[in-house]
Amino acid sequence: MTLSFTPVIGLEIHVQLGTKSKIFCSCSTDYIGAVPNTNVCPVCLGLPGALPVLNASVVEMAVRTALALRCAIRETTRFHRKNYFYPDLPKAYQISQYDLPVAEHGLLDIGDASGRKKTIRITRLHLEEDAGKLVHSASDGRLAGAMESFVDYNRGGVPLAEVVSEPDLSSPEEARLYVARLRQLVRYLGVSDGDMEKGSLRVDANISVKVSDGRWGNRAEIKNLNSLRALERALEYEFRRQSDLLASGGTVVQETRHWNDGEGITIGMRGKEEAHDYRYFPDPDLPPLVVSAEMTSRCAAALPELPWEKEERLSNAYTLSADDIAVLCEHRDIADYFDAVVRNGASPVRAANWVRTEVLRTLNETGRSVKDFPVAPESLAMLLSHIDGGSLSTTAARSVFAKMAERRTSVESALAACGVSLGGATGDLLATVIRKIVEENGDVVKTIRDGNDANGKKRKFLQGLVMKEVRGQADPSSVASELQRALE
């Protein structure tokens, strides 16, 4: 009998919440690039006598996220101490939530390129504090010989919302799509930047394998995957490793594993801990947390249009491609910018094309965010209306747009700076330009008239010269038809 193997995957996603201060103290959460151990205090260092105080903004962000995930909000919860020893944990315990998470029983829909939709169940969303960070360096500052390790506690105490899924994911691709969807959501909500490279969103993946003969392999956990590519590659490797073991009659050890991105393999770290290994008990320094109905209602009212709601609206309202909608809706600011351009009179299809190309290209080249983009939606809408009205060619409009982005100026000023006038080359002016080009390129014209331009390259060459002469200020179809008449 030929055996088949199916991966069974569940994810634990740690989302750093974008508060200005830590979860239980007033220390700054801006630890990237900060001098080590400067954003710390007796509370986040766990010094004797220091008492934690819960940051209310953390709870509100968690509730908003949970509501967007269709979770049930628990009215009363509390924090526990999760006990384990590791150098990045100054108290030798982590303040987390155990059997009473702030929210549970949620749902998140994902969809692949073919449009197939699948609903992933959310087990729970709970709050906890982040740990510090180990820093490794060579003892001589240069060589990778004898290593020294240091610990930076600046990250310790940064608030985390951990989102735990049910084992509903059945492929590495689905896992990647799920994480991408959740990252998109937290960015839309404004609760996190979701930057995996900076550690704002980190993934632990649990995977086991189901065999067609009824056997199940033990579960392995792959820790701290920090990119979508690493997540998918790690799960693909681990699925192959576990399947090969089970196919040969072996046993999969239940353990925690590390992903080595350079070698493309997972490596065993330690036996997988169970809940009782952490000796959870209620934190005696923190009172029970009550999430009032008033807070839940306030958070629900503050929810923006969610990514899937925006995608459905654009799909129903405009004749945009699925690819257009996916790109426009990936980031809330981009989608809002597109909406504003259309509201100000631009045609949706042309607006989508320009946002996807010119706007995103300029943002990438300049490193700006769309909130600081120098071309206002109203100005872009006016520029595009000139194209739609036939008074400005697309080529000329691109030059004007570039000037608007460079100088943060109006359409009128950019037109003047580019030497472009509305209306472009038409009628007698266009005929004069074409006549000039024909006269200056007699050899090319003769080749065309002799019937030696079967592929049309010579004709396109002349069209290009005409467009260059009028600085793109002519309708390409009008140029082609006028040039045809001049060549007859």
C-alpha positions, 0 to 999 in steps of 0.5 A: 500500500502506498502511504500518503502524508498530510501536514497538520500545522498550528501557529503561535504568532507573537505581535508586539503592540505599538504602545509608547511604553511597556506593558507594566511600566513607563519605560519606552518601547523604542528599543531598536538602536537604543543603547543597551539597557537604557530603557529599563527600570526596577519594574521591568528588571524585576528588582525586589519591591517593584510593582507592575501596573498594567498599561490600559492601551495594551488592553484596548489594542488587544480587544480591538484585535480580538474583535477583528478576529471575531473572538469572544472577549472574556470579561474577567481575566488575570495574569500568571507567572510563567516560570523558567530560567533563561538569561534574557528573563531577568525575573526568571518568570514571564508575566503572561496569561494561562487559562484565562486569556483576554479573548478566545474562539475566533476566526480568520479567513485566508484565500489563495491565488485561485480564490479558494477560501478557508477559515482558520479557527483562533484558539485564543489571544492573550497578553504577555511581556516580551523578554530581553535579547541576547547579543553575541560577539567575538571576544576580540571584536572581529573574529568568530572564535571565542564568543562572548554573550551579552543581554540587553533588557531594553526589549524586556516588558514590551507588550505582546499579543499572542495569537494561537491558532487551532491546527487547521493549516494543512500546508506550508503555503496556507501557513504563509497566507495565514501569517500574511493575513494576520500581519495585514490586519494588525497593520490596518488596526494600527496596533503593530507595524508587523515588521518581521525583520525587526521582530515586531511579529514572530512566529512559532510553528507547530507541525505534526504529520498524519499518515494514511494508515491511521498513524500520527507523528508527534508534534515538533515546534519550530521557534522564532521564524522571522520571515514568511519565506523562512516560515514556509521553508522551515515547514516544508523541510520539517514535513519532509523530515517527519514524513521520511521518519514515519515512512521508514517506521521511525518515531518523531520525537516531540521537541522544540527545534531551531530553523537554520536558514543558511543550511535550510534545515531544522535542528533539535534544541530541547524536549518540548515543554508542557504547561506544567513544566512552567509551574504557572500560578496567578501573579500576586502583584496584579489584580484581576483584569476586568474588560467592561462592556463599555470598553468592548463597545468603544473598541468595536466602534473604533474598528476601521474598514477591515482588509477583507471588507475593503477588498469586497467593496472595491470588487463590487464597486469597480471593475478592477482585477483581483491583482489590483485589489490585492496590491491596493488593499495590502496597506490601509494607507495605500487603499485610503489614498486610492479611495481619495483619488477616486472620490476626487474624480479620477476613473477607478481603473486609471487611478488603480494603475497609477497608484500601483505604478507611479505612486508605489514606485516613488514611495519605494525610491524615496523611502517615504510613507504615503502619509508624507507623500508630496502628491495629494490625492486631489492633485493626482485626481486632477492630473488623471482627469487631464489624461481622461479628457485627452488634454494630456498624454500619459507620457507627458503626465508622467513627467508632470507627476515626477515634478509634482513629487520632486517639488511638492507642487501643484499640477499647474506649477508642474505643467509650467516647470515641464514646459507642458501645455494642456491640449498637446499637439493636435491638428495643424501643429501635429501635422507640421511636426509629422511633416518635419520628421518625414522630411528629416528621415527620407531614407526611413520613409523610402524603406516604408514606402517600398514595402520593406517594413513588414514588422513595422519597426521603421514606422514605430521609429518615426512615431517615436521621433514625433512623440519626442518632438512634442515631448509626449504631448500627443495622443499616440493613436492620433500620431499613428493615423496622421503619420499613416496619411503622411506616408501614403 
